[in-house]
Amino acid sequence: MHAAGSSTIRRSGKLLLWGVGLLLAATAGVMLLLATLDAGVYRRALEQQLSAALGRTVSVGSLSISWSLPATLSARDLRIANPHWASRPDFVIAASSDVRVDLIGLWYGQVVLHALRLRGVDMLLERNADGASNWTFGSPDRSASSVVLPDFDSVSLAEARIAWRQGDGSTAQIQVDSAEARIRTDAPFELHGQVRYGETPMRLAVKADKSLQAALEGKPWRLSMALEAKDASLTLDARLPALNSFNSLEGAELGFNVKGERLDAWSGVVGQALPRWGPYRLSARAHYTQASLQVEDLRLSLDGLPMQASHLEIGSGTAVVGANIDSRLTVEGKIGDTAFSLDAGSAPLPTLWSASGTQPLTLRGSLAQFTLSAEGSVALTDAVPHFDLALTAQGDALEPARVFAGVLSRQPMPVDLAARLTHSHEGYAARNIRGRYVGTTVAGDLVYANGPRARLSGTLNLGLLDVWQAEVKGPEGVPGARALATTEVGAPRWLERVDTDLSLRIATIAGLPVTARNVSGRVQLRGGVIELPGFAAILADTPVTGDGTLRWKDGRPLVAGNVRIALLDLARLGVSGASGARSGPGSAVDEALPLTQLRASDANLQFDIARIVGAHVPIGKVAALARLQGGKLAVELASAMVADVPLQGQATLDTSGSAWRLDASATAERIDLEALLRSLKQPATTSGVIPGLQLQFAAQGTSARALLAQATLNVRSAPFSLAVGRDRSPVTVRSASIDVEPGGPVRASAAGSALGTPMDLTVVGGTLVELLNFESAWPKVEANLHTTAGKESLHVTLSSGPLRRLIGLRDVPLVLQATLPGAQASLQGTVNKLAASAATPLTGRVEIANLAQTAALFTTATLPAIPFTAAGRITLGDGEVAIDQLSAQAGKSDATGRLRLRWRGRPALSADLSSRLIDTTQWGTTDEVSVVDRPIAVKALLSQDAQLRLRAERFILPGYDLAKWQFNGTLANGLIEFSTAAAEGDLRGELRFDVRRDLPGVALRLSLKEVEVQTLYTAAARPTGATAPRLSMRAQLAGSGATLRDMLATGQGELLLTASAGTLPMGAAHGLERLAGNLLLVLLPGRRGGDDAQLECAAARFSIANGIATSSDGIALRLKYIDVLGGGAANLKTSEILFGYRAVRRELFSLNLLSLTSGFAKVSGTIGHPTVTLDPRGLLIQGGAAWASAGLSLLAGDLWRKLESSTDPCARIAAGAQSMGDPLEAVMRAVPPLKPAQ
């Protein structure tokens, strides 16, 4: 309870008791005198006696008596004077007073008064500057004596006014319309009446447990009081130890209960308008002890508060106030369903209210998870309270907003702030603000200065501010919220009274579409106009500047501003997680779109962007103007240059109706693709003009979801033609469009022809509504291309999704399928990073029923009519492709391994393959031009590189079957080098093919050791039990020319063939075995094997010069009984051969003379198809071909005789062979240039 209020109550109670007592005593005395004396004679003497008794001047206007039973004494215009310092002459005035006297009692000497009636009483209680009161009469001793009240069965008061002067000089008063009391020493005191306080009529009822006289005599007194106003009541139950000493209320107890329907019923009582809150109920118990008032069991229930939580309840509370004890207040309760508590403490109440000095103050309040604490000092002056407090705020700052403003967010908004808050005559100051708010650091100083125009100034620095840290929604169903939002029209009145100049800096703002850094500016408010001069920020590493104003025109807010960007780098723009707005049912996209907000203000905004980089095309000179007026927003793209293509556009948003209506359009008159490519700094591989590009968009709805669900989109262009590629292949587009129907998917299509074939392309995505939930939007995007390959239809489909992955270029699933008659291909997988997919493998598969038929659609090369399948993990990179886990099957051949193909820069191919079987016999060619006669593709070999490593368990060539075949080769800058090997005879081969020379050249080396010849053939004979001869070979060859045949024609080199002992198979069908067997059949007629076919050795050495392989040292086959000796040559260019052989006895009697054929055996034909005939007259030597003459001449020269006479002709021939170990590069340099005749 307030100290001033307690003092006023004590003074009023004392005043009333003294006044009533004095008035009753004076009235009783007057009546007694009048009963025995003549009123007219003794009026002046009566006034003198009363004046002397009270120490004040008492005057009576007139006295009269009515001698009825009982008799009535009446006094008119009774006045008691005030001290000289009082504000008016009279302390109390009574217009009339009547007292009824018992005459019979008077007869026996007893004064018995039955009733007293007072009317027109006017009393004013006041004090002077020294504290003296005007209700103290006579000497101090006398004034302290108790008052003896006469007995009245009834005391009534009518038309009375009892007033008291307050500390500020004003007066307060109680109007008593009527009141009636019983005042007897032998009966409890009772009072009933109708009073008015502050124009509020009330019924008053007071009951005590003792008489009023007992209370005045200092006896304990208990009374109950009931005060009733309209729809309100106050009940009070008090225990007073003594009423004769108002300076000591020790032990007094008080309990009260106030309740009603609305608080404003007490507005007249408190002297100011109270809110219309209610119902309410307030109760407490108070105890006065040791000069302090202690309040306990404070309870409050209040409904109808104008906030989200409209109910306030205090479940428990205590308070302590007094002269010698610190003041304290503690309450706990709930606001709505939210718990709160308050604990405040300060100095003793008289000290706190003194006008000098400062007093300590501590305060701590909590609301759910939010706590506010203050500690410092306060000085309660006559003008304004001064304080200096260390203030801290911790917890969820949204708790007050949820309770008082109805914010619906459940996400916490953590705060931990500290500041020094002061208040003085000059105003408020919050200095050294430090801490964190919603995860961001806060620092600064704020000053609010009082004056004719208040001023807010200071600085505020924020760290990282995440606008999505807390999802805040406005109140729903808050009583009066809509009314509060719409009552004030025009500028808020406080804008006209407050000026502002704030310096604001924010280090980082996250949660926007792009991150903002180094945000700075000044916020100025002057004359009701808010200005934002010198605004600067860095958005996505892009400096942005601007300025703006907010003013009110015709009662409406008007925003005007300019935004300027010198360079906007789109590559620096990112998507925040932010995006993170929910779009499921019940989210913001389903809420009603704002209509009132757009209708409530107008705006004019100008945007200027000098240059935009980071896009696929350069953009510059962007200027746009946005105008908002009366709920209609118009945006006009005044100009923009996109890849040197001028664009114009406009959009309108109409919110004047019950829903949003959005219409937008854009046009590009002419798009020059060649100029576009030049602006992109790309090769001008495409030329042409796309004319008349137009975009139209329209939508209507009450929410973002409904808006997109009803949207239509159309993008069209006029027909156009393009020239594509270096050869300027024509591409004609008859029609191209993007269409969206309400509720339908986004569909893009183009129709025309490309490279002479028809083209029909369609791309289908999801609906526009799905874009609201970007995380799952467009789970499938499908492209379909219908065209032709040759005369066959080709259908290509590409599926991917969702859209988020496509735009983010990460973890993008792809499924591509291409279908031709008899062939299909597929590619599927997930690309981890679409922009750089080198590390992302995809699964690919190709199935072709007839390779020849399908290949004919794409190339002129003839491929075999065999089925082909292949599968592998394909990794697409930057200008390259890698195929891992390759598994291919072409006819009978198969291969597994890894391929690498690079086409960007210098093309290159690398392969590491293994195979179970490679059968080249299925790859025979029917080309009109033989392989050996085709010009060598020098340009192709010079422009690309290759590396091949191949391992085959079985390698089949026409006529040969090799096992464990290996091949290692490289092509680098026009130089081919490879080596090969096979299991048979430890086969080894090397080749060097060089097209860097003026004329391409080739050099090769081949070796074979101790191989059983039949194992080289595809259809080798089964073992016969006899030991077969083993063949060894060494060969070296080099040549040059524009074709392989030319290289053979210039061939230089050497060849050595040797064979070990064994049985020659008769009737063999392949190669050297067949040739040897046929020779024996010709030279030994009638012989079919046995000892005649036992070979001891064989040898042949050929010197190769200018494409002719000549047996320079002859050819020898040593059998058990004979030697077969011969010579000849082979033309490598034409593949012709011409050899002659004859048989010679090794011993005179080893054979019958008739068993040898005279003459020669002639071997002619080609290397691949030799024939053996008999030449009995030796015409071969004289009439052979010129190119073979050198070899045939051996048959008639000394060398022949030397071979006949040699004990070992095989060794003699082999001894003449060169080492054939020179580097192939040196061998190639020794090749003479091709002669023109050749």
Secondary structure as the mmCIF struct_conf table of DSSP 4:
data_model
#
loop_
_struct_conf.conf_type_id
_struct_conf.id
_struct_conf.beg_label_comp_id
_struct_conf.beg_label_asym_id
_struct_conf.beg_label_seq_id
_struct_conf.end_label_comp_id
_struct_conf.end_label_asym_id
_struct_conf.end_label_seq_id
HELX_RH_AL_P HELX_RH_AL_P1 ALA A 3 THR A 36
BEND BEND1 LEU A 37 LEU A 37
HELX_RH_AL_P HELX_RH_AL_P2 ALA A 39 LEU A 54
TURN_TY1_P TURN_TY1_P1 GLY A 55 GLY A 55
BEND BEND2 ARG A 56 ARG A 56
STRN STRN1 VAL A 58 SER A 66
BEND BEND3 SER A 68 PRO A 70
STRN STRN2 ALA A 71 ALA A 81
HELX_LH_PP_P HELX_LH_PP_P1 ASN A 82 PRO A 83
TURN_TY1_P TURN_TY1_P2 HIS A 84 TRP A 85
BEND BEND4 ALA A 86 PRO A 89
STRN STRN3 ASP A 90 VAL A 101
HELX_RH_AL_P HELX_RH_AL_P3 LEU A 103 TRP A 107
TURN_TY1_P TURN_TY1_P3 TYR A 108 GLY A 109
STRN STRN4 LEU A 113 LEU A 125
STRN STRN5 ARG A 127 ARG A 127
TURN_TY1_P TURN_TY1_P4 ALA A 129 ASP A 130
STRN STRN6 SER A 133 SER A 133
TURN_TY1_P TURN_TY1_P5 ASN A 134 TRP A 135
BEND BEND5 GLY A 138 GLY A 138
HELX_RH_AL_P HELX_RH_AL_P4 PRO A 140 ALA A 144
BEND BEND6 SER A 145 SER A 145
HELX_LH_PP_P HELX_LH_PP_P2 SER A 146 VAL A 147
HELX_LH_PP_P HELX_LH_PP_P3 LEU A 149 ASP A 151
STRN STRN7 PHE A 152 ARG A 165
TURN_TY1_P TURN_TY1_P6 GLY A 167 ASP A 168
BEND BEND7 GLY A 169 GLY A 169
STRN STRN8 THR A 171 ARG A 184
TURN_TY1_P TURN_TY1_P7 THR A 185 ASP A 186
STRN STRN9 ALA A 187 TYR A 197
TURN_TY1_P TURN_TY1_P8 GLY A 198 GLU A 199
STRN STRN10 THR A 200 ALA A 208
BEND BEND8 ASP A 209 LYS A 210
HELX_RH_AL_P HELX_RH_AL_P5 LEU A 212 LEU A 216
TURN_TY1_P TURN_TY1_P9 GLU A 217 GLY A 218
STRN STRN11 TRP A 221 ALA A 229
TURN_TY1_P TURN_TY1_P10 LYS A 230 ASP A 231
STRN STRN12 ALA A 232 LEU A 240
BEND BEND9 PRO A 241 PRO A 241
BEND BEND10 LEU A 243 ASN A 244
TURN_TY1_P TURN_TY1_P11 PHE A 246 ASN A 247
TURN_TY1_P TURN_TY1_P12 GLU A 250 GLY A 251
STRN STRN13 GLU A 253 GLY A 260
BEND BEND11 GLU A 261 GLU A 261
HELX_RH_3T_P HELX_RH_3T_P1 LEU A 263 TRP A 266
HELX_RH_AL_P HELX_RH_AL_P6 SER A 267 VAL A 270
TURN_TY1_P TURN_TY1_P13 GLY A 271 GLY A 271
BEND BEND12 GLN A 272 GLN A 272
HELX_LH_PP_P HELX_LH_PP_P4 ALA A 273 PRO A 275
BEND BEND13 PRO A 279 PRO A 279
STRN STRN14 TYR A 280 THR A 289
TURN_TY1_P TURN_TY1_P14 GLN A 290 ALA A 291
STRN STRN15 SER A 292 LEU A 302
BEND BEND14 PRO A 306 ALA A 309
STRN STRN16 LEU A 312 GLY A 322
BEND BEND15 ALA A 323 ILE A 325
STRN STRN17 SER A 327 ILE A 335
TURN_TY1_P TURN_TY1_P15 GLY A 336 ASP A 337
STRN STRN18 THR A 338 SER A 346
BEND BEND16 ALA A 347 ALA A 347
HELX_RH_AL_P HELX_RH_AL_P7 LEU A 349 LEU A 352
TURN_TY1_P TURN_TY1_P16 TRP A 353 TRP A 353
BEND BEND17 SER A 354 GLY A 357
STRN STRN19 GLN A 359 LEU A 367
TURN_TY1_P TURN_TY1_P17 ALA A 368 GLN A 369
STRN STRN20 PHE A 370 LEU A 380
BEND BEND18 ASP A 382 ALA A 383
STRN STRN21 PRO A 385 ASP A 396
TURN_TY1_P TURN_TY1_P18 ALA A 397 ALA A 397
HELX_RH_AL_P HELX_RH_AL_P8 LEU A 398 PRO A 400
HELX_RH_PI_P HELX_RH_PI_P1 ALA A 401 ALA A 405
BEND BEND19 GLN A 411 GLN A 411
STRN STRN22 PRO A 414 SER A 424
TURN_TY1_P TURN_TY1_P19 HIS A 425 GLU A 426
STRN STRN23 GLY A 427 TYR A 437
TURN_TY1_P TURN_TY1_P20 VAL A 438 GLY A 439
STRN STRN24 THR A 440 ALA A 449
BEND BEND20 GLY A 451 ARG A 453
STRN STRN25 ALA A 454 ASP A 466
TURN_TY1_P TURN_TY1_P21 VAL A 467 TRP A 468
BEND BEND21 GLN A 469 ALA A 470
BEND BEND22 GLU A 476 GLY A 477
TURN_TY1_P TURN_TY1_P22 PRO A 479 GLY A 480
HELX_RH_AL_P HELX_RH_AL_P9 ALA A 481 THR A 487
BEND BEND23 GLY A 490 ALA A 491
HELX_RH_3T_P HELX_RH_3T_P2 ARG A 493 GLU A 496
TURN_TY1_P TURN_TY1_P23 ARG A 497 ARG A 497
STRN STRN26 VAL A 498 ALA A 510
BEND BEND24 GLY A 511 VAL A 514
STRN STRN27 ALA A 516 ARG A 526
TURN_TY1_P TURN_TY1_P24 GLY A 527 GLY A 528
STRN STRN28 VAL A 529 LEU A 539
TURN_TY1_P TURN_TY1_P25 ALA A 540 ASP A 541
STRN STRN29 THR A 542 LYS A 553
TURN_TY1_P TURN_TY1_P26 ASP A 554 GLY A 555
STRN STRN30 ARG A 556 ASP A 569
HELX_RH_3T_P HELX_RH_3T_P3 LEU A 570 ARG A 572
HELX_RH_3T_P HELX_RH_3T_P4 GLY A 577 SER A 579
BEND BEND25 GLY A 584 GLY A 584
TURN_TY1_P TURN_TY1_P27 PRO A 585 GLY A 586
BEND BEND26 SER A 587 SER A 587
HELX_RH_3T_P HELX_RH_3T_P5 ALA A 588 ASP A 590
BEND BEND27 GLU A 591 GLU A 591
STRN STRN31 ALA A 592 ALA A 592
HELX_LH_PP_P HELX_LH_PP_P5 LEU A 593 PRO A 594
BEND BEND28 LEU A 595 LEU A 595
HELX_RH_AL_P HELX_RH_AL_P10 THR A 596 ALA A 600
STRN STRN32 ASP A 602 VAL A 613
BEND BEND29 GLY A 614 VAL A 617
STRN STRN33 ILE A 619 GLN A 629
TURN_TY1_P TURN_TY1_P28 GLY A 630 GLY A 631
STRN STRN34 LYS A 632 VAL A 642
TURN_TY1_P TURN_TY1_P29 ALA A 643 ASP A 644
STRN STRN35 VAL A 645 ASP A 654
BEND BEND30 SER A 656 ALA A 659
STRN STRN36 TRP A 660 ASP A 672
HELX_RH_AL_P HELX_RH_AL_P11 LEU A 673 SER A 679
TURN_TY1_P TURN_TY1_P30 LEU A 680 LYS A 681
STRN STRN37 THR A 686 GLY A 701
BEND BEND31 THR A 702 THR A 702
STRN STRN38 SER A 703 SER A 703
HELX_RH_AL_P HELX_RH_AL_P12 ALA A 704 ALA A 709
TURN_TY1_P TURN_TY1_P31 GLN A 710 GLN A 710
STRN STRN39 THR A 712 ARG A 716
STRN STRN40 PHE A 720 VAL A 724
TURN_TY1_P TURN_TY1_P32 GLY A 725 ARG A 728
STRN STRN41 SER A 729 VAL A 740
TURN_TY1_P TURN_TY1_P33 PRO A 742 GLY A 743
HELX_LH_PP_P HELX_LH_PP_P6 GLY A 744 GLY A 744
STRN STRN42 PRO A 745 ALA A 754
TURN_TY1_P TURN_TY1_P34 LEU A 755 GLY A 756
STRN STRN43 THR A 757 THR A 767
BEND BEND32 LEU A 768 LEU A 768
HELX_RH_3T_P HELX_RH_3T_P6 VAL A 769 LEU A 772
BEND BEND33 ASN A 773 ASN A 773
TURN_TY1_P TURN_TY1_P35 PHE A 774 SER A 776
BEND BEND34 ALA A 777 ALA A 777
BEND BEND35 PRO A 779 PRO A 779
STRN STRN44 VAL A 781 ALA A 789
TURN_TY1_P TURN_TY1_P36 GLY A 790 LYS A 791
STRN STRN45 GLU A 792 SER A 800
HELX_RH_AL_P HELX_RH_AL_P13 LEU A 803 GLY A 808
TURN_TY1_P TURN_TY1_P37 LEU A 809 LEU A 809
STRN STRN46 ARG A 810 LEU A 820
TURN_TY1_P TURN_TY1_P38 PRO A 821 GLY A 822
STRN STRN47 ALA A 823 LYS A 833
HELX_RH_3T_P HELX_RH_3T_P7 LEU A 834 ALA A 839
STRN STRN48 PRO A 841 ILE A 848
BEND BEND36 ALA A 849 ALA A 849
HELX_RH_AL_P HELX_RH_AL_P14 LEU A 851 ALA A 855
TURN_TY1_P TURN_TY1_P39 ALA A 856 PHE A 858
BEND BEND37 THR A 860 ALA A 861
BEND BEND38 ALA A 865 ALA A 865
STRN STRN49 PHE A 868 LEU A 876
BEND BEND39 ASP A 878 GLY A 879
STRN STRN50 GLU A 880 ALA A 890
TURN_TY1_P TURN_TY1_P40 GLY A 891 LYS A 892
STRN STRN51 SER A 893 ARG A 902
BEND BEND40 ARG A 904 ARG A 906
STRN STRN52 ALA A 908 SER A 915
BEND BEND41 ARG A 916 ARG A 916
STRN STRN53 ILE A 918 ASP A 919
HELX_RH_3T_P HELX_RH_3T_P8 THR A 920 TRP A 923
BEND BEND42 GLU A 928 VAL A 929
HELX_RH_3T_P HELX_RH_3T_P9 VAL A 931 ASP A 933
BEND BEND43 ARG A 934 ARG A 934
HELX_LH_PP_P HELX_LH_PP_P7 PRO A 935 ILE A 936
HELX_RH_AL_P HELX_RH_AL_P15 VAL A 938 LEU A 942
BEND BEND44 SER A 943 SER A 943
STRN STRN54 ASP A 945 LEU A 957
TURN_TY1_P TURN_TY1_P41 PRO A 958 GLY A 959
STRN STRN55 TYR A 960 ALA A 972
TURN_TY1_P TURN_TY1_P42 ASN A 973 GLY A 974
STRN STRN56 LEU A 975 ALA A 982
TURN_TY1_P TURN_TY1_P43 ALA A 983 ALA A 983
HELX_RH_3T_P HELX_RH_3T_P10 GLU A 984 ASP A 986
STRN STRN57 LEU A 987 ASP A 994
BEND BEND45 ARG A 996 LEU A 999
STRN STRN58 GLY A 1001 GLU A 1012
HELX_RH_3T_P HELX_RH_3T_P11 VAL A 1013 LEU A 1016
BEND BEND46 TYR A 1017 TYR A 1017
TURN_TY1_P TURN_TY1_P44 THR A 1018 ALA A 1019
HELX_LH_PP_P HELX_LH_PP_P8 ALA A 1020 PRO A 1023
BEND BEND47 GLY A 1025 ALA A 1026
HELX_LH_PP_P HELX_LH_PP_P9 THR A 1027 PRO A 1029
STRN STRN59 ARG A 1030 SER A 1040
BEND BEND48 ALA A 1042 THR A 1043
HELX_RH_AL_P HELX_RH_AL_P16 LEU A 1044 ALA A 1049
TURN_TY1_P TURN_TY1_P45 THR A 1050 THR A 1050
STRN STRN60 GLN A 1052 ALA A 1059
BEND BEND49 ALA A 1061 ALA A 1061
STRN STRN61 GLY A 1062 THR A 1063
HELX_LH_PP_P HELX_LH_PP_P10 LEU A 1064 PRO A 1065
TURN_TY1_P TURN_TY1_P46 MET A 1066 GLY A 1067
BEND BEND50 HIS A 1070 HIS A 1070
HELX_RH_AL_P HELX_RH_AL_P17 GLY A 1071 LEU A 1083
BEND BEND51 LEU A 1084 LEU A 1084
TURN_TY1_P TURN_TY1_P47 PRO A 1085 GLY A 1086
BEND BEND52 GLY A 1089 GLY A 1089
HELX_RH_3T_P HELX_RH_3T_P12 GLY A 1090 ALA A 1093
STRN STRN62 GLN A 1094 ALA A 1105
TURN_TY1_P TURN_TY1_P48 ASN A 1106 GLY A 1107
STRN STRN63 ILE A 1108 THR A 1110
TURN_TY1_P TURN_TY1_P49 SER A 1112 ASP A 1113
STRN STRN64 ILE A 1115 LEU A 1119
BEND BEND53 LYS A 1120 TYR A 1121
STRN STRN65 ILE A 1122 ASN A 1131
TURN_TY1_P TURN_TY1_P50 LEU A 1132 SER A 1135
STRN STRN66 GLU A 1136 ARG A 1145
BEND BEND54 ARG A 1146 GLU A 1147
TURN_TY1_P TURN_TY1_P51 LEU A 1148 PHE A 1149
BEND BEND55 SER A 1150 LEU A 1151
HELX_RH_3T_P HELX_RH_3T_P13 LEU A 1153 SER A 1155
BEND BEND56 LEU A 1156 LEU A 1156
HELX_LH_PP_P HELX_LH_PP_P11 THR A 1157 THR A 1157
BEND BEND57 SER A 1158 GLY A 1159
STRN STRN67 PHE A 1160 THR A 1166
BEND BEND58 ILE A 1167 HIS A 1169
STRN STRN68 PRO A 1170 ASP A 1175
TURN_TY1_P TURN_TY1_P52 PRO A 1176 ARG A 1177
HELX_RH_AL_P HELX_RH_AL_P18 LEU A 1179 GLY A 1183
HELX_RH_3T_P HELX_RH_3T_P14 ALA A 1186 ALA A 1188
HELX_RH_AL_P HELX_RH_AL_P19 SER A 1189 LEU A 1192
HELX_RH_3T_P HELX_RH_3T_P15 SER A 1193 ALA A 1196
BEND BEND59 GLY A 1197 GLY A 1197
HELX_RH_AL_P HELX_RH_AL_P20 ASP A 1198 SER A 1205
BEND BEND60 THR A 1207 THR A 1207
HELX_RH_AL_P HELX_RH_AL_P21 PRO A 1209 ALA A 1215
TURN_TY1_P TURN_TY1_P53 GLY A 1216 GLY A 1216
BEND BEND61 ASP A 1222 ASP A 1222
HELX_RH_AL_P HELX_RH_AL_P22 LEU A 1224 ARG A 1229
TURN_TY1_P TURN_TY1_P54 ALA A 1230 ALA A 1230
HELX_LH_PP_P HELX_LH_PP_P12 VAL A 1231 LYS A 1235
TURN_TY1_P TURN_TY1_P55 PRO A 1236 ALA A 1237
#
